[in-house]
Amino acid sequence: MSSNKKYWKSVEELENGSIVEALRNNEFVEEIPTDEFLANADSMSSSSTSRRDFLKYVGFSTAAATLAACEGPVHKSIPYVLQPEQIIPGVADYYATSVFDGFDFANLLVKTREGRPIKIENNTIVGAKFAANARIHASILSLYDSMRLKSPKIESKDSSWSVVDSKIKSSIADAKAKGGQVVLLTNTLASPSTEKLIADFIAANPNAKHVVYDAVSSSAALDAFESVYGERALVDYDFSKASLIVSVGADFLGDWQGGGYDTGYVQGRIPRNGKMSRHFQLEANMTLSGAAADKRLPMTVANQKQALVHIYNVVTGSAVAVNLAPELKAEVTKAAQQLKAAGSKGLLVSGIQDKNAQLLVLAINQVLASEAFTTVGVREIRKGSDEKVAQLVNDMKAGSVHTLIMSGVNPVYTLADSASFVEGLKKVKTSVALSLKEDETALASTIAAPVAHYLESWGDLVLTKGTYSLTQPTIRPLFDTKQFQDVLMSVNGLTGTYYDYLKAYSSSFIAGSTWNKVLHDGVFVGAPQALSGGTADYASAANALSKSKAAEGLELVLYTKTGLGDGQQANNPWLQEFPDPITRVSWDNYVTVSNADAKTLGLSNEIVANGGLNGSYATITTADGTKLENVPVIVQPGQAVGTVGLAVGYGRKAALKEEMQVGVNAYALYKGFKDVQSVTLVEAGGEHEFACVQGQKTLMGRGDIIKETSLEIFNTKDAKIWNETPKVSLDHKEVEATSVDLWESFDRSVGHHFNLSIDLNACTGCGACVIACHAENNVPVVGKAEVRRSRDMHWLRIDRYYSSEETFVGDNERKEGIAGLSSSLSTFNEMEIASDNPQVSFQPVMCQHCNHAPCETVCPVAATSHGRQGQNHMAYNRCVGTRYCANNCPYKVRRFNWFLYNKNSEFDYHMNDDLGRMVLNPDVNVRSRGVMEKCSFCIQSTQAVILEAKRQGREVAKDEFNNACACSAACSSGAMVFGDVNDKESEVAKLAESERMYHLLEHVGTKPNVFYHVKVRNT
């Protein structure tokens, strides 16, 4: 039956119930300072101003204000003298390209207007399998970052490329003459043409070598795969072919081995024909994958290693001794037995950074003959070697390296022992940092040379073996930059351009196609062959892993956050303000601690009177004495006892605006490229102020917010049981809420009528939709202080709910036993006690575009009204900022511009300079102070689709509207589907007829045009 679980949005909601309840009932979290502009009662009563004088002053000031308001800002438009043939003003152009920055990768379409790239979209052509995540969507803003390195520098002084080229060539020649090493230190390139240039360079310079360095290492998995299959690569798992998934410490819905697995995973998570995949997650930190799991087992990494050996025993019939607590071993045994029973439909993945663990992953999947595990089209997006990087540092310190050329890396920031690297760098005669910014490594190098952004560059990529993608520029270089490939061609003595070289070299990869065809499509798919697999000494690997010892003290588990990833885009305000899907905190990293450990260590969080979240500080100390002081603390439900989590990518200072210099540098604790460290945690005193949106914009506790059921009930019970329609009272009789209407409805069957479908089973909380909405609709960034005041401007938020019970039956039986008011109060209070391992649900919420919208009826100036196509419109020029609409909205999705957020030095988030404002979408108005705004269903894009179809004399194509709405177009999992519900052949119309469909707060009677699907768990 339908779950009536009590959900709580944070631990603080339980512990500070009175404050949270007061905040929930207040429209404004801070008292309005009326005394500042009305003075006090005594001064008002003693005023000698006559009524006649008062009216005279008011009349004059009103007239003056009216005249001033008529004088709007003047913006001069300069027309083309000679209009480019390929540009039609007002019409967008799209370019297919691909990106790989050493960490993130995707096949893209780039939207440009009048020669400016303004938005990233997914390339959906056959063969373009990798969609953009939140960071790649935000990378469009990084193109227009005023902190980019604009011209070459030598010894921190401005120089020119001719001088830089000369110095690099002379240094290489000097190294060759003296027998010194020349080292190219790069990130993983995945570019065949670049690797060919490097190979030619090394062939011409025997004293040269190439070292690949990944800031976040996958070296253990690479080493294991290479030892078995002979190639340094990663498996490209096909989760759509797995009916039983066991993950041991692998956040495959996050950044594990590059991410991008959500599309395949979700295909098995939608219940079809009574079936859906089952997912076990064994982990320490609460992750996106853990949130999506049917069964989550929190455990230390030491226990994960033992669990992996035990699974190996069950699947292969081995008998390696393991050390697991009986209750934990019983749970792991259940997962292992189900995995073995699934056979070829089973899949095991692991994120444990240990070669032996990764060998067992290969062994288990080989025994299962897993269809999801394939060596056809392996991933080429990680090649780094921890061993070679460590050797390079030793060579530098020994003075063996004469010339060091770095591209795509920032080791001064990302290496744990960066002091040793800097020490060695001082002994290198010539060090060259090819970088987008004058970052930490560029500042420490002899030469800092600016490279082009990927949107200004040519390139090629082999993301998976058998595919070939092209990168093409969408704008001319904004600064005096060169590509790394240009530098390589120069030192190799090649003439011509890299474009010519790339075009000629690509012919060996696109047999059967043409350059223009591949450039147009963005990707070419060949016929990759499976790697011939060997074997390894799996038994020895299992024995070695079983002897792993638990950490002394606490286990620190380092990870990458959905927002900042490895930290390359730390100066991107869209990503800094993006709330973490799990903690809902922005503008910070922090150490996550379990509730049990927090109580032991004296650490806590609390919601204070103004609605802000505060937390303790802690000092983290590793086994070798390295300290991180004053690290903020988040008490995280689901965190395994005995473990703490901390995200890398923060704590940067160089080439960042002051507002973006936040957090602590966790790379300092990334010792030996191990993401698990033994640490001690000590309360440091003081209190940190978080910018957390979790306790804000509550849904007032009304109605069924998250509806969910089990697969068993879904298959065996009527939909009226597990998707019950809310009841209301009519004439003292209980009737279904959908049968009652306060308004007379209009005929909406004529013309287009837009609906948005959101499937809670498919939403992983990745946040790509949030950033895409930012880009499309010019949503402002307000900064940490304003977010803390509940003034964030996100048009789309992803609510994260924790459940307090692990079963539906337990909740229902307990509620059915309630008798009387006192029993109700005590029972519900008890049911709000936080679970140590809660279930998690994500729910995207935006303007619901209600057909009976409460906001429309209260606006005194008709600034918000309803359109014929189902959208709730917002006329910015009519809005006078009463905020009645926000107060009357049950979904709390309206955003008020408390300040002017562009061209305002108080909000320096790339909108104060002409360069940053180049990202703005000219089809969407930039709102001013005092104006209310909210989701528009991207009306500018839906109208563009309609007008284009009209111009071509055709009907709108099936599901053409889905790509018009930024959130649904960005959603790689398919959780969001947008379209015309009047088109009965459209996907959204079919979804609207699903038995799983329900509306948010349906009992209120707002008749939303956004609908959700009941979440089904395969428990």
Buried (B, 14 or more C-beta within 10 A) or exposed (E): BBBBBBBBBBBBBBBBEEBBEEBBEEEEBEEEEEEEEEEEEEEEEEEEEEEEEEEEEEEEEEEEEEEEEEEEEEEEEEEEEEEEEEBEEEEBBBBBBBBBBBBBBBBBBBBBBBEBBBBBBBBEBEBBBBBBBBBBBBBBBBBBBBBBBBBBBBEEEEBEBEEBBEBBEEBBBBBBEEEBBBBBBBBBBBBBBBBBBBEBBBEEBEBBBBBBBBBBBBBBBBBBBBBBBEEBBBBBBBBBBBBBBBBBBBBBBBBBBBBBBBBBBBBBBBBEEEEBBBBBBBBBBBBBBBBBBBBBBBBBBBBBBBBBBBBBBBBBEBEBEBBBEEEBBEBBBBBBEBBBEBBBBBBBBBBBBBBBBBBBBBBBBBBBEBBBBBBBBBBBBBBBBBEBBBEBBEBBBEEBBBBBBBBBBBBBBBBBBBEBBBEBBEBBBBBBBBBBBBBBBBBBBBBBBBBBBBBBBBBBBBBBBBBBBBBBBBBEBBBBBBBBBBBBBBBBEBEEEBEEBBBEBBEEBBEEBEBEEBBEBBBBBBEBEEBEEEEBEBEEBBBBBBEBEBBEBBBBBBBBBBBBBBBBBBBBBBBBBBBBBBBBBBBBBBBBBBBBBBEEBEBBBBBBEBBBBBBBBBBBBBEEEBBBEEBBBBBBBBBBBBBBBBBBBBBBBBBBBEBBBBBBBBBBBBBEBBBBBBBBBBBBEEBBBBBBBBBBBBBBEEBBBBBBBBBBBBBEBEBEEBBBBBBBEEEEEEEBBBEEEEEEEEEBEEEBBBBBBBBBBBBBBBBBBBBBBBBBBBBBBBBBBBBBBBBBBBBBBBBBBBBBBBBBEEBBEBBEEBEEEEEEEEBBEEBBEBBEBBBBBBBBBBBBBBBBBBBBEBBEEEBBBBBEBBBBBBEBEEBEBBBBBBBBBBBBBBBBBBBBBBEBEEBBBBBBEEBBBBBBBBBBBBBBEBBBBBBBBBBBBBBBBBEEBEEEEEEBEEBBBBBBBBBBBBBBBBBBBBBBBBBEEBBBBBBBEBEBBBBBBBBBBBBBBBBBBBBBBBB
